[in-house]
Amino acid sequence: MRITEGHLLNGRVRYAQPAEGFRSGIEPVLLAASVPARAGERVLEAGSGAGAALLCLSARVPGISGLGVERDAGLAALAARNATANGWPGLTFRAGDIADLAEGEPFDHACANPPYHAGGGTGSSEARRDSARRAVPALFGVWAVAMGRALRHRGTLTWIVSAAVVPACLAAMDEAGCPPACLLPLWPRVGTPAKLVLLRGVKGGRGPFRVAAGLVLHERGEGFTAEADGLLRDGRVMDW
């Protein structure tokens, strides 16, 4: 696997990733900004790839510990290398399926950018990219159950997904005992339908469901809005 060396959060995070195939976009950075972790808490990520989300979260919240579970052994090893390069021994990455995660000390938070493209249709010619983006039947339910099982009571479950799969994700969270608490739309521009959304569930939660005001990502030109730029470059916290 050829890799490229780069950075995230305006240079605060050293980040190596595969040169071809699935490369990190803004999703894991926004996901990291959305996890309400505090120093000393434990965070689980499913489908962690090369580790972008947990790396960004560690840059924002020093003192957390995190476990990333990734099916691709090469990506899991690369994520571990990234954690070492940034000097964060509290992050570990494991090759495997999140559904097979053994029970242990509960996590305070869990997060994921699960594959959400439909299983049918033409796949990517790059196997790693296709695997990372394509959802198998019942994947949302399987992931929600596995991640919910790993959470402590009142722990949070945060996903970033396509708006098209929101109904299935909300149902999966609810059935896994992590009732959805909030949906936050990510508007590409003012007046443009959201293609991505953030979802938060709470294990054992009983509060009312809310739809947050959301975040506009781009100005009318090509640049990011000041709010999006603060999350993507400065490591600020998402306003839910």
C-alpha positions in Angstrom: 0.0 0.0 0.0 1.5 3.3 -1.1 0.8 6.1 1.4 1.0 9.9 1.4 2.0 12.0 4.3 -0.2 15.0 5.2 -1.9 16.7 8.1 -5.3 17.6 9.6 -6.6 20.5 11.7 -4.2 23.0 10.0 -1.1 21.0 10.9 -2.0 20.0 14.4 -2.3 16.3 13.4 0.2 14.4 11.3 -1.8 12.1 9.1 -0.6 9.4 6.6 -3.2 7.7 4.4 -3.4 5.5 1.3 -2.3 7.2 -1.9 -5.1 5.5 -3.9 -8.7 4.5 -3.2 -10.6 5.8 -0.2 -9.1 8.9 1.2 -10.4 10.9 4.2 -12.6 13.9 3.5 -14.2 16.3 5.9 -16.5 13.6 7.4 -14.1 12.2 10.1 -13.1 15.7 11.1 -16.7 16.8 11.6 -17.4 13.5 13.4 -14.6 14.2 15.8 -15.9 17.7 16.5 -19.3 16.2 17.3 -18.2 13.7 20.0 -18.8 15.3 23.5 -15.8 13.7 25.1 -13.9 15.1 28.1 -10.4 14.3 29.4 -10.2 10.9 30.9 -13.1 9.4 29.0 -13.0 6.4 26.6 -14.1 6.6 23.0 -14.8 3.7 20.6 -14.8 4.2 16.8 -16.1 1.6 14.3 -14.7 1.6 10.8 -11.8 3.8 11.9 -9.8 3.7 8.7 -6.4 5.4 9.0 -7.6 6.9 12.3 -8.6 10.5 11.2 -11.5 10.9 13.6 -9.8 9.6 16.8 -6.6 11.6 15.9 -8.6 14.8 15.5 -10.5 14.1 18.7 -7.3 13.6 20.6 -5.9 16.9 19.3 -9.1 18.6 20.6 -9.4 16.8 23.9 -6.0 15.8 25.4 -6.2 12.9 27.8 -8.9 10.8 26.2 -8.3 7.1 25.4 -9.7 5.6 22.2 -10.1 2.3 20.4 -10.6 2.1 16.7 -11.9 -1.1 15.1 -11.2 -1.5 11.4 -11.7 -4.5 9.1 -8.8 -3.6 6.9 -5.7 -4.8 8.7 -3.4 -2.5 6.6 -5.5 0.6 7.5 -5.6 -0.4 11.2 -1.8 -0.7 11.2 -1.5 2.7 9.5 -3.8 4.2 12.1 -1.6 2.8 14.8 1.4 4.4 13.1 -0.4 7.7 12.9 -1.1 7.6 16.7 2.5 6.9 17.4 3.7 9.7 15.1 1.5 12.2 17.0 2.6 11.0 20.4 -0.8 9.7 21.6 -0.3 6.3 23.3 -3.9 6.4 24.5 -5.1 5.6 21.0 -5.1 2.0 19.9 -6.4 0.4 16.7 -7.5 -3.2 16.2 -8.1 -5.1 13.0 -11.5 -6.8 13.1 -15.2 -6.5 12.7 -17.0 -4.2 15.2 -19.7 -6.9 15.5 -17.1 -9.2 17.1 -15.9 -6.7 19.7 -15.6 -8.5 23.0 -17.2 -7.1 26.1 -15.0 -5.2 28.4 -14.8 -1.9 30.3 -17.6 0.3 28.9 -16.9 3.3 26.7 -18.2 6.8 27.4 -18.8 7.5 23.7 -18.9 5.7 20.4 -18.8 7.1 16.9 -18.7 6.1 13.3 -18.9 7.1 9.6 -20.5 3.8 8.6 -20.7 2.7 4.9 -24.0 4.1 3.6 -24.1 3.6 -0.2 -26.6 1.0 -1.3 -25.4 -2.5 -1.8 -26.5 -2.7 -5.5 -25.1 -0.7 -8.4 -21.7 -0.4 -9.8 -18.9 -0.6 -7.3 -15.6 1.2 -7.2 -12.7 -0.4 -9.1 -10.6 0.1 -6.0 -11.5 -2.6 -3.5 -10.5 -0.7 -0.4 -12.6 2.3 -1.4 -15.6 0.2 -2.3 -15.5 -1.7 1.0 -15.3 1.6 3.0 -18.4 3.1 1.3 -20.8 0.3 0.5 -23.3 -0.9 3.1 -24.2 -4.5 3.3 -27.8 -5.4 4.3 -28.6 -4.7 8.0 -25.3 -3.1 8.5 -26.8 -0.1 10.5 -28.5 -2.5 12.8 -25.4 -4.6 13.4 -23.2 -1.6 14.0 -25.7 0.1 16.3 -26.1 -3.1 18.5 -22.4 -3.7 18.7 -21.6 0.0 19.6 -24.5 0.3 21.9 -23.5 -2.8 23.8 -20.0 -1.3 24.4 -21.4 1.9 25.9 -22.0 2.8 29.5 -25.5 3.9 30.5 -26.1 7.4 29.1 -23.1 7.1 26.8 -23.4 8.8 23.4 -23.5 7.2 20.0 -22.6 9.6 17.1 -22.8 8.9 13.4 -22.2 10.9 10.3 -24.2 9.5 7.4 -26.0 10.3 4.1 -29.3 12.0 4.5 -30.8 9.2 2.3 -30.3 6.6 5.0 -31.4 8.6 8.0 -34.7 6.6 8.6 -32.8 3.3 8.7 -30.1 4.7 11.0 -32.6 6.2 13.4 -34.5 2.9 13.6 -31.2 1.0 14.2 -30.2 3.3 17.0 -33.6 3.0 18.7 -33.7 -0.8 18.4 -30.1 -1.0 19.9 -31.2 0.8 23.0 -29.6 4.2 22.0 -32.7 6.3 21.2 -31.9 9.1 18.8 -31.7 12.5 20.6 -30.7 14.9 17.9 -30.2 15.2 14.1 -27.9 18.0 12.8 -28.0 18.7 9.0 -24.9 19.7 7.1 -26.0 22.1 4.5 -23.6 22.4 1.5 -24.7 26.0 1.0 -27.6 28.2 2.1 -30.7 27.0 0.4 -29.2 23.7 -0.7 -30.6 20.3 0.6 -28.4 18.6 3.1 -26.5 15.5 1.7 -24.9 14.6 5.0 -26.3 14.7 8.6 -24.9 14.0 12.1 -27.0 11.8 14.4 -26.7 11.4 18.1 -28.2 8.7 20.2 -28.0 8.2 24.0 -27.9 4.8 25.6 -31.0 4.5 27.8 -32.0 8.0 26.8 -35.5 9.3 27.4 -35.4 12.9 26.2 -37.3 14.3 23.3 -35.8 14.1 19.8 -34.5 17.4 18.3 -33.5 18.7 14.9 -30.6 21.1 15.4 -30.2 24.3 13.2 -27.3 22.6 11.4 -24.1 23.8 9.8 -23.6 25.5 6.5 -20.4 24.3 5.0 -19.6 26.6 2.1 -19.9 30.2 1.2 -21.5 31.1 -2.1 -18.0 30.8 -3.5 -15.7 27.8 -3.0 -14.5 28.5 0.5 -15.7 27.2 3.8 -17.9 29.3 6.1 -16.3 30.7 9.2 -18.2 28.2 11.3 -17.1 25.2 9.2 -13.5 26.5 9.0 -13.4 26.7 12.8 -14.3 23.0 13.0 -12.1 21.7 10.2 -9.0 23.8 10.8 -9.1 25.0 14.4 -10.6 21.9 16.1 -13.6 23.7 17.6 -16.6 21.8 19.1 -19.7 21.3 17.0 -22.7 23.3 18.3 -25.5 20.8 18.7 
